[in-house]
Amino acid sequence: MKIKAIITGATGMVGEGVLLECLGHPDVEQVLVINRKAGGISHPKLREIIHTDFFNLSLIEQQLMGYNACFFCLGISSVGVSKEEYKHITYDLTMHVGQLLAGLNPEMTFCYITGAGTDSSEQGKMAWARVKGATENALMRLFRNAYMFRPGFMKASPGQKNIKSYYKYFAWLYPVGRLVYPAGFCTLKEVGQAMINAAVKGYPKKVLEVKDIVDLAKA
């Protein structure tokens, strides 16, 4: 099975890592990235749409047809934003895009980057975790083939340009953390590989913790 994937958030650290993995993978034959600004990457497989308003995709809707995977890496941190703004971007925006894609491509595999500690019950004390849990649950109702990725600390891939500011200060932790607490550490290469394998082969679990991500990357 060959993959034609849409990637969101490709100008961020996670999305860029997933994009680089897709561009180098033989099972991925076409990639469409939807960015608010130019990503600066050129590749024969890659097509880029610059579009600033993800709540209004009507102008590009026809260009989103014919894809069998979406690797949704767009998101924001809950730090420094209101609960309302965090929900608006994390839940409302994700579901707006998801509902459109589900209508255009009903059999699409939808892989969503969420986070370790997400609250599937939607009843916990942490507001961000409840919102992430609600988003996960809604996506799994919307798509028959939906996989929620909950990575912990992720090691960037060689050649990445979009590195989070804190990463350069904590990158040294990765080899130690992977050794002593493997359940909390993976690489962006593994995340990208696991997403591709989810689209090609599937996986028994719909919610993937770090161990599942690592295992699926090897599949």
Salt bridges, closest charged atoms under 4 A:
GLU21 OE2 - LYS189 NZ 3.24
GLU29 OE2 - LYS4 NZ 3.86
ASP92 OD1 - LYS87 NZ 3.22
ASP92 OD2 - HIS88 ND1 3.37
GLU107 OE1 - ARG144 NH2 2.64
GLU136 OE1 - ARG150 NH2 2.68
GLU190 OE2 - ARG178 NH2 2.80
GLU209 OE2 - ARG150 NH1 3.09
ASP212 OD1 - LYS205 NZ 3.15
ASP215 OD2 - LYS211 NZ 2.89
